[in-house]
Amino acid sequence: MNITFYGAAGVVTGSCFLVTSSKGQNILVDCGLFQGPKEIKEKNYGEFPFKPSQIDAVVLTHAHIDHSGLIPKLCRKGFTGKIFTTIVTKDLCSLLLPDCGYIQEMEVERKNRKLARANKPLLEPIYTVKDAEKCMEQFVGVNYEQSIEILPGVIVNFRDAGHIFGSSMIEIFVDGQKLVFSGDIGNIDQPIINDPTLIREADYVIMESTYGNRFHIETEDKLVQLARIVNKTLKKGGNLIIPAFAVERTQDIIYNLKKLINSGEIPPVDVYIDSPLAIKTTEIFCKYPLFYDEEATSLHEASESCILDFPSLKFSLTTEESIKLNSIKKNAIIISASGMCDAGRIKHHLKHNLWRPESTVLFVGYQAHGTLGRRILDGHKQVRIHGEEIAVNATIERIEGFSGHADQKGLVEWVKHFSPKPKLIFLV
């Protein structure tokens, strides 16, 4: 047996590992898009370091694009086998991969306009929406704890990773050995989803270490912080704008706002979800209550509607519905994407609210260097949105407790449960 590390090695993104059995069977674990600086992104455009036609099966830990985002390219380049993952991840990929393909098409179209004017060769997208939709035909969705023989003599089992809805750690039994790929290990006590599964035995462990050098530091409970920020904004007579990732973070915020409204800690304020991708993702959360944690399961069993539904929650699916939100000046919470404010409808809401001292912008996710979200968070007094300079007069808040990644303490806690100790642990 051989393991080759092709991605998420030396960089955080582009997760991709190749397991080759003694029989010559090739199993690819994840096939993610490289994200980050230009020199990292360029890795997405070259040929794969292996022949896609020689891959026998793919197993996928979760739907995030840095783990799944090159699967359509893999299929387009000749992979014809099955892609095994949880049923939730399969459904999420049916949204995220075409969305990613659309972004690739738009980026290339923009670049090609410049190249055409310079009489230079035109580019092709990494893959298209059609490529992404076609590759979904190769997906096979399974449940947690459902052992499945993906190839002769190769058995996999998906365990709950507690990172995002449907995320998994993958156990692979091959050549008399047990491999564990941790995927992204989740933070404990997240809404809706279970804590990461503690696995006891493995011969070899391939373990993520994204937050291996940091600790989550929160001086105040995140629900207490959220209630305080909502009430303070309402008292000032403004809107609360929350940039949020469409998958998991938006649903976490919806869930917690519902808890605060039901407990009377905040009034039944209008909450608008203004992101088509987040809205469709929320429907998937409602579709699979079997994947909920104990608290969410109890709420589901006691309710006739989805746990992510309440009377003052409103979805803005169309462009027209989104534009109408620009006329709302107070007493509204608007949750929109993208989470780092570099694209999507969130930019319109920032444009209409950042300059207003009575409004608040609340960040609940990581803001990478160079993004609009990071500039706002870093205290810039003016930012450029849609070609216009916008003054930053709104209150800027941040809650760090919504992280979906285990910190150093959580990672160590997870790995120390192996007994006996694995032969080798690879940190990626």
C-alpha positions as CSV (number, residue, x, y, z in Angstrom):
1,M,0.0,0.0,0.0
2,N,1.1,3.5,-0.8
3,I,-0.2,7.0,0.2
4,T,0.8,10.0,-2.0
5,F,0.1,13.6,-0.7
6,Y,-0.9,15.8,-3.7
7,G,-2.8,18.6,-1.9
8,A,-3.3,20.2,1.5
9,A,0.4,19.5,2.0
10,G,2.5,22.6,2.6
11,V,-0.7,24.6,1.9
12,V,-4.1,24.6,3.6
13,T,-6.3,24.1,0.5
14,G,-6.4,21.7,-2.4
15,S,-7.0,18.6,-0.3
16,C,-6.0,15.5,-2.4
17,F,-4.5,12.2,-1.3
18,L,-4.0,9.0,-3.4
19,V,-4.1,5.6,-1.7
20,T,-2.8,2.8,-3.9
21,S,-3.4,-0.8,-2.8
22,S,-1.1,-3.7,-3.2
23,K,-3.4,-4.8,-6.1
24,G,-2.8,-1.5,-7.9
25,Q,-6.3,0.0,-7.0
26,N,-6.2,3.8,-6.9
27,I,-8.5,5.5,-4.4
28,L,-8.5,9.3,-4.3
29,V,-9.4,11.0,-1.0
30,D,-10.8,14.5,-1.8
31,C,-10.0,16.5,-4.9
32,G,-10.1,20.1,-3.8
33,L,-9.6,23.5,-5.4
34,F,-6.5,25.4,-4.5
35,Q,-7.5,28.8,-3.0
36,G,-5.4,31.7,-1.8
37,P,-2.7,33.8,-3.5
38,K,-2.3,33.8,-7.3
39,E,0.7,31.4,-7.3
40,I,-1.4,28.9,-5.3
41,K,-4.5,29.2,-7.5
42,E,-2.4,28.5,-10.6
43,K,-2.1,24.9,-9.5
44,N,-5.8,24.5,-10.5
45,Y,-5.0,25.1,-14.2
46,G,-2.3,22.5,-14.8
47,E,-2.6,18.8,-15.5
48,F,-3.2,16.5,-12.5
49,P,-0.1,14.8,-11.2
50,F,-1.8,11.4,-11.9
51,K,-3.9,10.1,-14.7
52,P,-7.6,10.7,-13.9
53,S,-8.5,7.7,-16.0
54,Q,-6.5,5.4,-13.7
55,I,-8.3,6.5,-10.6
56,D,-10.7,3.7,-9.6
57,A,-12.8,5.5,-6.9
58,V,-13.0,8.8,-5.1
59,V,-14.1,9.2,-1.4
60,L,-15.0,12.8,-0.3
61,T,-14.8,14.1,3.2
62,H,-17.1,17.1,2.8
63,A,-18.6,19.7,0.4
64,H,-16.2,22.6,1.0
65,I,-14.6,23.6,-2.3
66,D,-11.1,23.2,-1.1
67,H,-11.9,19.5,-0.7
68,S,-14.4,18.9,-3.6
69,G,-13.8,21.7,-6.1
70,L,-11.7,19.9,-8.7
71,I,-13.9,16.8,-8.9
72,P,-15.7,18.2,-12.1
73,K,-12.3,18.7,-13.7
74,L,-11.3,15.2,-12.7
75,C,-14.3,13.8,-14.4
76,R,-13.8,15.9,-17.5
77,K,-10.2,14.7,-17.8
78,G,-11.2,11.0,-17.8
79,F,-12.3,9.7,-14.4
80,T,-15.3,7.4,-14.9
81,G,-15.6,5.8,-11.5
82,K,-17.9,6.5,-8.5
83,I,-17.5,9.3,-6.0
84,F,-18.6,8.1,-2.5
85,T,-19.6,10.6,0.2
86,T,-22.5,11.2,2.7
87,I,-25.9,11.8,1.3
88,V,-25.8,15.3,2.7
89,T,-22.5,16.1,1.1
90,K,-23.8,14.8,-2.2
91,D,-26.7,17.2,-2.1
92,L,-24.5,20.1,-1.0
93,C,-22.1,19.4,-3.9
94,S,-25.0,19.6,-6.3
95,L,-25.2,23.2,-5.3
96,L,-21.6,24.2,-4.6
97,L,-19.9,22.6,-7.6
98,P,-22.1,24.2,-10.3
99,D,-21.8,27.5,-8.4
100,C,-18.0,27.1,-8.5
101,G,-18.2,26.3,-12.2
102,Y,-20.2,29.5,-12.8
103,I,-17.6,31.5,-11.0
104,Q,-14.8,29.9,-13.2
105,E,-16.8,30.8,-16.3
106,M,-17.3,34.4,-15.2
107,E,-13.7,34.9,-14.2
108,V,-12.4,33.6,-17.6
109,E,-14.9,35.7,-19.5
110,R,-13.7,38.8,-17.7
111,K,-10.0,37.9,-18.3
112,N,-10.6,37.0,-22.0
113,R,-12.1,40.4,-22.7
114,K,-8.7,41.9,-21.7
115,L,-6.7,39.2,-23.6
116,A,-8.8,39.7,-26.8
117,R,-8.1,43.4,-26.7
118,A,-4.3,42.6,-26.4
119,N,-4.5,40.0,-29.2
120,K,-3.4,37.3,-26.8
121,P,-4.5,33.6,-26.6
122,L,-7.8,33.2,-24.7
123,L,-8.2,31.1,-21.6
124,E,-10.6,28.2,-20.8
125,P,-12.3,27.8,-17.4
126,I,-11.1,25.1,-15.1
127,Y,-14.5,23.6,-15.7
128,T,-18.0,24.8,-16.5
129,V,-21.4,24.6,-14.9
130,K,-22.3,21.7,-17.3
131,D,-19.1,19.8,-16.3
132,A,-20.2,20.2,-12.6
133,E,-23.7,19.0,-13.3
134,K,-22.5,16.1,-15.3
135,C,-20.1,14.8,-12.6
136,M,-22.9,14.6,-10.1
137,E,-24.1,11.5,-12.0
138,Q,-21.1,9.7,-10.5
139,F,-21.9,10.6,-6.9
140,V,-23.0,7.9,-4.5
141,G,-24.5,9.1,-1.2
142,V,-24.3,7.0,2.0
143,N,-25.2,7.4,5.7
144,Y,-22.8,7.7,8.6
145,E,-21.6,4.4,10.0
146,Q,-22.5,2.6,6.8
147,S,-19.6,0.4,5.7
148,I,-19.5,0.0,1.9
149,E,-17.2,-2.0,-0.3
150,I,-16.2,0.6,-2.9
151,L,-13.7,-1.8,-4.7
152,P,-13.0,-5.5,-4.3
153,G,-11.4,-5.8,-0.9
154,V,-11.6,-2.0,-0.1
155,I,-14.1,-1.0,2.5
156,V,-14.9,2.5,3.7
157,N,-16.8,3.9,6.6
158,F,-17.9,7.5,7.0
159,R,-17.8,8.9,10.6
160,D,-19.2,12.3,11.6
161,A,-16.4,15.0,11.6
162,G,-18.6,17.7,13.2
163,H,-17.1,20.3,10.8
164,I,-20.1,21.2,8.6
165,F,-23.4,19.4,7.9
166,G,-22.6,16.0,6.4
167,S,-18.9,16.3,6.9
168,S,-17.0,13.1,7.6
169,M,-13.9,11.4,8.7
170,I,-13.2,8.4,6.4
171,E,-12.0,5.0,7.6
172,I,-10.5,3.0,4.7
173,F,-9.8,-0.8,5.2
174,V,-7.3,-2.0,2.6
175,D,-4.5,-4.6,2.5
176,G,-5.3,-5.6,6.1
177,Q,-4.7,-2.1,7.3
178,K,-7.0,0.6,8.6
179,L,-6.4,4.2,7.4
180,V,-8.2,7.2,9.0
181,F,-8.5,10.4,7.0
182,S,-9.7,13.1,9.5
183,G,-11.0,15.5,6.9
184,D,-11.6,18.8,8.7
185,I,-12.2,18.2,12.4
186,G,-15.0,20.3,13.8
187,N,-15.2,22.6,16.8
188,I,-17.2,21.2,19.7
189,D,-20.6,22.6,20.7
190,Q,-21.6,23.8,17.3
191,P,-25.3,24.3,16.5
192,I,-27.3,21.5,14.7
193,I,-24.3,19.2,14.1
194,N,-22.7,16.6,16.3
195,D,-19.3,16.9,17.9
196,P,-16.5,15.2,16.1
197,T,-16.5,11.4,16.4
198,L,-13.7,10.0,18.5
199,I,-12.1,7.1,16.7
200,R,-10.2,4.6,18.9
201,E,-8.1,2.5,16.5
202,A,-6.1,3.0,13.3
203,D,-2.9,1.8,11.8
204,Y,-2.3,5.1,10.0
205,V,-3.9,8.5,10.5
206,I,-3.9,11.4,8.1
207,M,-4.9,14.4,10.3
208,E,-5.6,18.0,9.5
209,S,-3.9,20.7,11.4
210,T,-5.4,23.9,10.1
211,Y,-5.7,25.5,13.6
212,G,-2.9,23.5,15.1
213,N,-1.0,26.7,16.2
214,R,-3.9,28.6,17.7
215,F,-6.6,28.5,20.4
216,H,-10.1,29.8,20.2
217,I,-10.3,32.6,22.7
218,E,-13.8,33.8,23.6
219,T,-14.2,36.1,26.7
220,E,-18.0,36.0,26.4
221,D,-20.6,33.4,25.4
222,K,-21.4,33.8,21.7
223,L,-25.2,33.8,22.3
224,V,-24.8,36.5,24.9
225,Q,-22.6,38.5,22.4
226,L,-25.2,38.0,19.6
227,A,-28.1,39.1,21.8
228,R,-26.2,42.2,23.0
229,I,-25.2,43.2,19.4
230,V,-28.8,42.8,18.1
231,N,-30.4,44.7,20.9
232,K,-27.8,47.5,20.8
233,T,-28.4,47.9,17.0
234,L,-32.2,47.9,17.3
235,K,-31.9,50.6,20.1
236,K,-29.9,52.8,17.8
237,G,-32.5,52.5,15.0
238,G,-30.3,50.8,12.4
239,N,-29.8,47.5,10.6
240,L,-27.6,44.6,11.5
241,I,-25.7,43.3,8.5
242,I,-24.0,39.9,8.8
243,P,-21.7,38.6,6.1
244,A,-21.8,34.8,6.3
245,F,-20.7,31.8,4.4
246,A,-23.7,30.2,2.6
247,V,-23.0,26.7,4.0
248,E,-23.2,26.1,7.8
249,R,-22.4,29.6,9.1
250,T,-25.7,31.1,7.8
251,Q,-27.6,28.2,9.3
252,D,-25.8,28.5,12.6
253,I,-26.8,32.2,12.8
254,I,-30.4,31.4,11.9
255,Y,-30.6,28.7,14.6
256,N,-29.1,30.9,17.3
257,L,-31.3,33.9,16.4
258,K,-34.4,31.6,16.7
259,K,-33.2,30.5,20.1
260,L,-32.8,34.1,21.2
261,I,-36.2,35.1,19.9
262,N,-37.9,32.1,21.5
263,S,-36.3,32.8,24.9
264,G,-37.2,36.5,24.7
265,E,-33.6,37.7,24.8
266,I,-34.2,39.6,21.6
267,P,-37.5,40.8,20.1
268,P,-39.0,39.0,17.0
269,V,-37.0,41.1,14.6
270,D,-37.3,40.6,10.8
271,V,-34.4,38.4,9.6
272,Y,-33.7,38.3,5.9
273,I,-31.5,35.7,4.2
274,D,-30.3,37.3,1.0
275,S,-28.3,34.6,-0.7
276,P,-29.8,32.1,-3.2
277,L,-27.1,29.5,-2.3
278,A,-27.7,29.9,1.4
279,I,-31.4,29.6,0.9
280,K,-31.0,26.3,-1.0
281,T,-28.5,25.1,1.5
282,T,-31.0,25.7,4.3
283,E,-33.5,23.5,2.5
284,I,-30.9,20.7,2.6
285,F,-30.5,21.2,6.3
286,C,-34.2,20.8,6.7
287,K,-34.3,17.7,4.5
288,Y,-32.0,15.6,6.7
289,P,-33.0,15.7,10.4
290,L,-31.2,12.3,10.9
291,F,-27.9,14.2,10.8
292,Y,-28.9,16.6,13.6
293,D,-27.3,16.6,17.1
294,E,-29.3,15.8,20.2
295,E,-30.6,19.4,20.9
296,A,-31.6,19.9,17.3
297,T,-33.3,16.5,17.1
298,S,-35.4,17.4,20.2
299,L,-36.5,20.6,18.6
300,H,-37.3,18.8,15.4
301,E,-39.4,16.2,17.2
302,A,-41.3,18.9,19.1
303,S,-42.0,21.0,16.0
304,E,-44.1,20.6,12.9
305,S,-41.8,22.8,10.8
306,C,-38.1,22.9,10.1
307,I,-35.8,23.9,13.0
308,L,-34.5,26.7,10.8
309,D,-37.9,28.4,10.4
310,F,-39.6,31.0,12.5
311,P,-42.3,33.6,11.7
312,S,-40.0,36.6,11.2
313,L,-37.5,34.8,9.0
314,K,-37.7,35.8,5.3
315,F,-35.9,34.5,2.2
316,S,-34.9,36.9,-0.6
317,L,-34.4,34.5,-3.5
318,T,-34.8,36.8,-6.5
319,T,-32.9,39.9,-7.5
320,E,-36.0,42.0,-7.1
321,E,-36.5,40.8,-3.5
322,S,-32.9,41.6,-2.8
323,I,-33.1,45.1,-4.1
324,K,-36.2,45.8,-1.9
325,L,-34.0,45.3,1.1
326,N,-32.1,48.5,0.2
327,S,-35.1,50.6,1.3
328,I,-35.2,49.1,4.8
329,K,-33.5,51.5,7.1
330,K,-34.0,50.0,10.6
331,N,-35.1,47.0,12.7
332,A,-33.8,44.4,10.3
333,I,-31.1,41.7,10.4
334,I,-29.7,40.9,6.9
335,I,-27.6,37.8,6.4
336,S,-25.9,37.6,3.1
337,A,-22.9,36.2,1.2
338,S,-20.1,36.1,0.4
339,G,-18.7,35.7,3.9
340,M,-15.6,37.7,3.2
341,C,-17.6,40.4,1.3
342,D,-15.6,40.2,-1.9
343,A,-18.6,39.1,-4.1
344,G,-22.3,38.6,-4.0
345,R,-25.2,40.6,-2.6
346,I,-23.5,41.4,0.7
347,K,-21.7,44.3,-1.1
348,H,-25.0,46.0,-1.8
349,H,-26.0,45.8,1.8
350,L,-22.6,47.1,3.0
351,K,-22.9,50.0,0.5
352,H,-26.3,51.0,1.9
353,N,-25.4,50.6,5.6
354,L,-21.7,51.0,6.2
355,W,-21.9,54.8,6.1
356,R,-24.8,54.9,8.7
357,P,-23.6,55.2,12.3
358,E,-26.9,53.6,13.6
359,S,-26.2,50.4,11.7
360,T,-23.8,47.5,12.7
361,V,-21.8,45.0,10.6
362,L,-21.1,41.8,12.4
363,F,-18.4,39.4,11.3
364,V,-18.9,35.7,12.3
365,G,-16.2,34.1,10.1
366,Y,-12.6,34.3,9.0
367,Q,-11.6,37.3,6.9
368,A,-8.6,36.6,4.7
369,H,-6.0,39.2,4.0
370,G,-6.8,41.4,1.0
371,T,-10.6,40.9,1.2
372,L,-13.1,43.7,1.7
373,G,-14.2,42.1,4.9
374,R,-10.7,42.2,6.3
375,R,-10.2,45.9,5.4
376,I,-13.4,46.7,7.2
377,L,-12.4,44.6,10.2
378,D,-9.0,46.2,10.3
379,G,-10.5,49.6,10.8
380,H,-10.3,51.3,7.4
381,K,-12.3,54.5,7.5
382,Q,-13.3,54.3,3.8
383,V,-13.7,51.3,1.5
384,R,-14.4,51.0,-2.2
385,I,-17.6,49.2,-3.2
386,H,-18.8,49.0,-6.8
387,G,-16.4,51.8,-7.8
388,E,-17.7,54.1,-5.0
389,E,-15.8,55.3,-1.9
390,I,-18.0,54.4,1.2
391,A,-17.4,55.9,4.6
392,V,-17.2,53.3,7.4
393,N,-19.4,54.9,10.1
394,A,-21.3,51.8,11.2
395,T,-20.3,49.9,14.4
396,I,-18.1,46.9,13.5
397,E,-18.4,43.8,15.6
398,R,-16.9,40.4,15.6
399,I,-17.8,37.0,17.2
400,E,-15.1,34.3,16.9
401,G,-17.1,31.5,18.6
402,F,-18.7,30.3,15.4
403,S,-15.5,28.7,14.0
404,G,-16.1,25.3,12.4
405,H,-12.5,24.1,13.0
406,A,-11.1,22.5,16.1
407,D,-8.3,24.5,17.6
408,Q,-5.0,23.1,19.0
409,K,-6.8,21.9,22.2
410,G,-9.5,20.2,20.2
411,L,-7.1,18.5,17.7
412,V,-4.9,17.1,20.6
413,E,-8.1,15.9,22.4
414,W,-9.2,14.1,19.2
415,V,-5.9,12.4,18.4
416,K,-5.1,11.2,21.9
417,H,-8.1,8.9,21.9
418,F,-6.3,6.4,19.7
419,S,-5.4,3.3,21.7
420,P,-3.1,1.7,20.9
421,K,-1.2,4.5,19.2
422,P,-1.2,4.4,15.4
423,K,1.9,3.3,13.6
424,L,2.2,6.8,12.0
425,I,0.3,10.0,12.1
426,F,0.6,12.3,9.1
427,L,-0.2,16.0,9.8
428,V,-1.5,17.9,6.8
